[in-house]
Amino acid sequence: MELRHWQCFLAVAEELHFTRAAERLHIEQSPLSRAIRELEEDLGVRLFVRTTRSTRLTRAGQLFLKHVRRVFAAVEQARDSVQAVANGFDDQLRIVLSDSSARSRLPALLALWRQEDPEVEVRLSEAPLSQQITGLHDGLYDVGFSLTDEVGDGIVAHPLWSEPLVVAVPPRHPLLAYRRIPLEELGRYPLIRFDTQACEGQAKLADRLLRRLEQEPLVANTVTSFDLMMTMVAAGLALGLGAASQVASSGESGVVARALAGRVPDVTTYLLRRDVEPSRTLARFIERASTLAAAAYDMPMDCIEPDTLEDVEP
């Protein structure tokens, strides 16, 4: 069994299509099929069920895929660690974000970290929550940030900070007549929703709120990023929902963050890590993140409702 066999297996397992897997590996399909046969013969099990119409993993193949991903994660970690040492660092911290979480405060945290721990290299990645959790389990990442604590067994979710869920309102929109937007009024206008796979935390927060509407919300579009949502809001195409700091720091001209009336779910940012004893480097990072979260947070002026406005019908 050679590393190339594992690489071929991983490509086919993720593509579930031999032609696409061969293109991904830049090889012909026949040597790819031969490598899979050799691997199955070496293991003594079938890894794939292949027909003229589809390719799927067997139960043995599904189990083997988990181990293969861990092996390649370990190889990637070893490569990154060696490169970090070659670049003059003593250690490395691999951070992954989901749902645009922590963006409003992460720069300050990383600036403090760089000042106090310059010998530790920081690597930032962004991935959907499901990939973040898998990467944390497999050792591909050291720490993650998410907007949900529904992360399953083996992962610890530390709540860091909470803030209001607000409505991102385009310029000159009728809802700007309200200091706090009634939920039933929100249901009268097109909304942008988040893709449940790409933005799982954002989607859960918004859906939890929108389930309280008496009618189905008017969905203008479904997006895979917060930035795309804000672009559409700035263009006047629809309303959006997001954390107050996210809306305020988006940089989209004219967009206003308006609070909702009544009880509104908070947006909580969680720090995620594996449920094992953290390394000294990771423990220091968690301590600094918690300290920053405990500090007073000044809401940007764009997110403060002006006292001069009255709650009136638009």
C-alpha positions, 0 to 999 in steps of 0.5 A, a space after each residue: 500500500 502506497 501513499 498514491 493509493 490513498 490519494 486515489 481513494 480520497 479523490 474518488 471517495 470525495 468526487 464519487 465519480 471516477 472521471 472527475 477524480 482522474 481529472 482532479 489528480 491529472 491522471 488517466 482513468 485506467 491507472 486510477 481504477 487500477 490503483 483502487 483495485 490494488 488498494 481493495 486487494 491489499 485491504 481485502 474489502 470492497 471500498 466502492 460499489 460502482 455501476 454504470 450510473 453511480 459510484 458509492 462508498 461501501 460501509 468499509 469505504 466510509 470507515 476507511 475514508 475517516 482514517 484516510 482524512 486523518 492521515 492526510 490531516 497529519 501529513 498537512 500538519 507536519 508540513 505546516 509545522 516544518 514550514 513554520 520552523 523554517 520561517 523562524 517560528 517556534 509554534 503554530 496556531 491554525 484558526 478556522 472561521 465559519 459564518 463570518 463569525 468573530 470578524 469584528 473582534 478577531 483583528 484586535 485579538 490577533 493584533 494582541 496575539 502578534 504583539 505578545 506571542 510573535 514566535 507563534 505563526 497564525 494561519 487563518 482559514 474559512 470553512 462551512 461549519 461541518 468542515 470546521 468540525 471535521 477539521 478540528 476532529 482530524 487535527 487540521 485546525 487548532 481552534 475555530 469560531 462559530 455562531 452555534 454551539 450545536 457541534 456534536 460530541 468531542 468538541 467544546 464550545 466556549 461562548 465568548 460574546 453575544 450581541 443583538 440580531 438586527 435587520 440590515 435595511 437599505 437606504 430610504 426603505 419604508 422600515 426606516 420609519 421605525 426605531 425598532 421594527 415589528 416582526 410582522 412588518 419584517 414579513 411584508 418585505 423580501 428577505 435574503 436567507 442564508 444557505 444552510 450548508 455554507 452558513 449554518 449558524 447564520 441560517 439557524 439564527 434567522 430561521 429561529 426568528 422567522 418561524 415566529 411569523 404568521 406567514 411564510 417569509 418572502 425570500 428574495 434570494 439565498 446566499 452563501 456568504 454574509 458579504 453577498 447578503 450585504 451587497 444585495 441589501 446595499 443595492 436595495 434588493 431585499 432586507 438582511 439579518 445579521 449580528 449588529 457588529 457584522 452589519 456595522 463593519 460591513 462597509 456597505 454605504 447607506 445600509 442601516 442596522 435596525 433593531 427588532 421590537 420584542 424578544 429577539 435571539 442574541 447572536 453568540 460567537 463561540 470558540 470551538 476546540 477539541 475536547 482534549 487538554 489544550 496545548 500551552 499555545 492554545 490555552 493562552 489563545 483561549 485566555 486572551 479571547 475570553 479576556 477580550 470578550 469580557 471587555 466592554 464593547 462599544 457599539 458602532 454609532 451606525 448601530 445605535 437607534 437615534 432617540 429622535 425617531 418615533 415608532 410610527 407607521 410607515 
